[in-house]
Amino acid sequence: MANKPVASSLGLLALGALPFVLSDYRVFQLTMVMISSIALLGLNLLTGYGGQISLGHGAFYGIGAYTTAILVHELQVPYGLTIPCAGIACALLGFLFGWPALRLEGIYLALATFALGVVLPQILKYRGIEGWTGGVQGITLTKPEAPFGLPLSADHWLYYLCLAIALLSFVVARNLVRGPTGRAIVAIRDHRIAASSAGIDTAMYTSITFGISAMYAGIAGSLGALTVQFVGPDSFSIYFSIGLLVGIVVGGVATISGAIYGALFIQFVPNIADDVSKAAPWAIYGIVLIACAHVMPSGVAGWLERLSAPRKVLESTRAERMTLTQEEP
């Protein structure tokens, strides 16, 4: 346990040094991994810890992306201010969506969120608002330069910006899950009636969970728009939402670290599948997904936890022996 802070420090140093040893394309991929991990973290709070299945979470990602794109492109708002604006806007929309969704559970809630993911691209294409959204053409953005005269390229600056926001997001999510709010959310997931009998406001906590989850997706969408430099209606189709759900299942449902493994999966596995077979990349993707589900049914995070379990038991046994030795006269 004493080596854990040292390992964390070395990991952060390695992440900080990566942009200087990798190509710009690899830096872009790692930046997208961090952005995807933020979105997956929010979805895992809702689905893994809250027990609410969402098949349309890509809609909140898209709303966050368009919020940043419109504010930057149409209103010339500094891009740094658009990130919290996107998060706040999605948090409000998520809270408002979560309130009427309280009457829905299981497959019915999944269908409601599925409808949200299907309808958003059509709304973005609507001619009445295409002056803001760009219609089917979308909006093209300019990649932001490093502020304060920092000697960093635009790609490196976005990498460090996304890294900092991702680290903050993980710290907040971990503290949330371990705190009273997280325990209330899990209690509602495990037994709603018992949680309500214990005095937990199930309606309020469920809506708050939707809001927090949507906020994470909105922040990720905002960062994604700045990194990709483009937003378009077809970028946030229902397949994107399903990909996010796949990410949390592969990474590990109801785990914090699972968001990282899931983000690596959805970012790199499709590319690898395309390299293996240009004719049938989705077949390769499906085979890999089935293999992951068979070998790691609890996700990568759960699989790694099982691998480390014997070592933890051994360390615990050694600690108990040392304690007993010290207590002997």
N, C-alpha and C positions, 0 to 999 in steps of 0.2 A: 504493500500500500504506500510505502514511503517513496517508491519510485514513480508513482502515478503523476505527481506534479512535474517531475523531471521529464517524463515521457510526453506530457502535454506541452511543456515548453519547447521540447525538441520538435514536436509535431508542428507547432505554430511557426517556429523558425524555418522548417522545411517548406511550409505553405508560403511563407513570405519570400523565400528564395526561388520558388518554382518559375515565376515569370521571367527570370533572368537566364534560365537554362532551357526553356522550352520555346518552341516557335509560336508566332502570334496565333495561329489556328488552334494549337493545343491550349494556349492561354484562354482563348475564346471558349473552347469546350469546357474547361474547368470553371470558368465564370458561369456558364450555363448550368453546370452541375450544382453550384452553390445556389443559384436562383431556383432551380428545380427543388432543391432540398428545403428551401423556405416554404414553397407551395406544398410539398409533401408533408412537412411538419404541421402545417395548419390543417390539412386534410386528416392527418392521423389524430390530431386533437379531437376532431369531430367524429370520425368513424371509429378509430381505435379506442380512444378513451371515452368518448361520448356515446358510442354505439349507434350513431346516426349515419346511415349509408347515403353517400352523395355521389351521384353519377353525372353531376353537372358542375363540378367545382372549377372546371376550365372557364366557366362564364365569369366568375369573380376575377380570375386571372386576366381575362380579356378586358373586363371593366377597368381594372387597375392599369393595364397597358394603355387603353384608350384615354383614360384620365390624364396620364402623363403626356401622351402624344398631343392631345387637344390643348392642354395648358401650355406646352412648349411651342407647338406649331402655330396655334391661333392667337394665343394671348401673350406669348413671349415671357412666360413665367420661368424663372431660373429652375433648372432641372432638379436641383437639390430640394427645392420646396415642393416639387410635384410628388415626390416619393411618399412623404407623410400624408399629403392630400389624397393620394390613391388609396392608402391604407385606411384612412378615416372614412372615405366614401364607401369603400367595400365593407367596412365594419358596420356602417349604418344599414346598408342594403342587406347584409347578411343577417343582422338582428331583425330587421323588418320581415325578411323572408322566413326566418326561424319561428317567428311568433305564430303565423297561421299554420305553419307546418307542424305545430305541436299536436294537432289532431291526427296526424299521419304517422305511421310507424312501419318499420320493415320495408317490404316491397313497395308499399304505397308511397312512402317517403322517397324511395329510390326513383320511382316513376316521376314524382313531382320535380326532383332535381334533374332528372333526365330531360324533362320538358324544358327546364331552364337552360340547359346546355344546348338543346336543339334550336331554341327560339332566338338566342342572342345573335348569332351570325345574320339571321334574317332581319332583325331589328337594325343592325349596323349597316345593312345594305339599303334600308328604307330611304327613298328619295327625299322625304321631308327633312331629314337630318344629315344628308350627305354633304352639306356645306361644312359640317363640323367633323363628321367621321371620314370623309373622303369616299364614301360609298364603297363600291366593289374595288376601287383602286387603292383604298387604304391611305395611310399617311406615312411619308418618309421623313426620318429624323436624321439629324447630324450627331455623330458620336461626340459626347462632351469631352472637353480637354481637362487636364488636371488643373485644379485651382491653385491660387497663391504662388504661381510660378514654380510648382514642384517639377523636378526633372524626371517626369514620367510620361510615357506615351499614353494615348487615350485608352488603348487596350489594357495596359498595366494599371492605370488609374481605376478603370471600371472593375478590374479584378480585385484590387484592394478594397474598393468601396463595397462590392458585393460580399467579400470575405468578412469585413467588419460588421455589416448588417446581418449576415448569416450567423456569425458568432453571437451577436446580441440576441437574435431570435431564438437560438437554441438555449441560451442562458435563461431567457424569460420563460420559454416553454417548460424547461426543467423545473424552475421554481414554481411555476403555476401548477404543474402536475403534482408536485410534492406538497403543496400548500393546501389550505382548507377548500379553496375553489376546486382544485383538482380532485380532492377526495369526494366532494359533493358530486362532481361530474361522473366519476366512476361509480358512485353509489346509485345514481340515477340509471346508469347503463346496466348495472347488475340487477337492480330490482326497483323499478320506478315507484311502486306502491309502498314498499318499505321505506324508501327514501322520503317520500311525501309524508308518511306517518311519523318520521323522525324530525319533521319540521323543515325539511329542505324545500325551497320554492322551486319545484321542478320546471315550471314554465319559464321562469326568469333565467335559471341556470342553462336550460337548453337553448334559449334565445341568445344568451351571452356566448355560449360555445359556438353557435353558428356565426356570431359576429366576429369573434376572435379568429376563427378559422378562415372566414372570408377576408379579414384584414391581412393575414399572412399571405393569402393568395394574391390580394391586391398589391401588396408590396413587391411580391415576386414578379407580378405582371409589369409593374412600373419599371423595375430593374431590367426585365426582359426586353421591354420596348427600347430602352436606352442602349442595350447591348446589341440587339439585332438591328436596330435603326429602322425598323419598319413595323407597322401594325396593319393587319388586314382582317376582314371578317372570317375568311377561311382558315386563318391561323389558329382559331379558337373553336374548331368544330367539336362535335361530340366525341370524336376519336381522341382528341387531346385530353378531354376529361377522363375517358376510360384509361388512357395511358397513366394519368396521375393515380388512379385507383390501383392499377397494376403495380405502380411504384411502391405504394405503401404495403401491398401484400407481399411483394418480393423482399422489400427491406425489413419488414416485421411490423405487424399491426400492434398498436399500443406500445410502441417503443420510441424513444427519442432518437437514438442513433440510427434507427431503421431508415429515417429520412435520407441520410447520407448514402446508404447502400442502394436504396431505391432510386435516388437521383443518378447514381453512377449507372444503374441498369438502364433506365429509360434514355440516357444520353448516349451510351456507348454500344449497347447491344443491337439496336436497329442498324447502326453503321456497320458493325461487325457482320450482321446477317446479310446486309447488302453486299459486302465484300466477298462473303462466302458464295452467295448465289444471286446473281443479277436477275435471274428469271423468276425466282420465288423467294424473295427475302422474308416475306411474312411467314412463310412455312418454316424457315429456320428460326425466326423469332418465336413462333409458337412452340417449336420443339424445345428451345432453350427455356421458355417459360414453364412448360410442363415438367421439364427436368428439375428446375428450381423448386417447383411445388412438391415434387416427389421426394427430392433429397432434403429440402429444407422447408417442411410444412409450416413451421413457425417463423419463416423468414430468415434472412441472413443474420439479423441481430440475435434472434433466438437460437440459431445454429451455433453462432460464436459463443453465446452464453453457455450452451451445453458443453462446448469444447473446453471452456475455462472453468467449468464447475469442479472437476477433480482437483485442479490446482488450488481453487479457493478452499475446498474442504481440507486439503493438505495444509495450507497456510493457517486455517482456523485451528486445526489439530495441534500444530506446532505452537501456536500462540497459547492454547490451553495448557499444553505441557510446560511451557515456560512459566506461566502463571502459577501452576501447581508447584513447580520446583522452587520458585521464589517464596511461596507460602510455607514450604516445609521448614521446620525448626532446625 
